[in-house]
Amino acid sequence: MQNIHAQLAQELKVAMRQVEAAVALLDGGATVPFIARYRKEATGGLDDIQLRELEQRLAYVRELQD
């Protein structure tokens, strides 16, 4: 899993902790608009565009692994 997080952090040019926090929230069922609006402090200020891209790339990379 860390490998995926590192790949996403590098692709999106954000910190690893931001990716880890966003992935945890997404996996917990939170939506992109909710995270962008109410969990900005947890993700280190990722905006909705970055979060949407992260969500799409995460799904893509996970699908490739399966």
N, C-alpha and C positions, 0 to 999 in steps of 0.2 A: 504494500500500500504506500509506503514511503516513496517508492520509486515513481508511482503515479503522481504523488503530490509534488515531488521534485521536478518532474517533467512539466506539470502544469504551471508551477511557479516560474520556471524558466521561459516557457512559451508566452505567458501573460506578463512577464517582467514585473512580478510582485514577490513579496516575501513568502517564504515557506509557511510561516505561522498564519498568514492571511488565508492561504489556500487550505490549510488544515482546519481552520475555524469555519470557513465557508462550506467545506465538504461535510463537516460534522453537522452543521445546521441543515444543509440540504438533505443529508441522509436521515436526519431527524424529522423530516417532513415539512420543513419551513420552505416557503416559496421565495423566489427571487425578490419580488416587490417587498415582502415582509422583511427580509434580511436587509435590503438596501435602506429601508425606512427605519426599522426599529433595532437592528443589530449592527449598526455601522461601527460601534466601538469594538465589537467582538471581531470584526473582519478587518480592522485597521483602516476603515474608511473606503472599502471597495464600493464603487457605485454600481448602479443597476446594469450598465452596459458590461462592465467587467464581470459581474456575477453571472450574467446571462451567458457570456462567452465561456466562463469557467464551467457552468452547468453543462453546456453543449459539449465541450471538450472532454469533460469527465465521463459523460455518457458514451462518447465515441471511444475513448481509451478503454473503458471497462468492457465495452462490447467487443473490441479487438482482443482483449485478454481471454474472453470466454470462447 
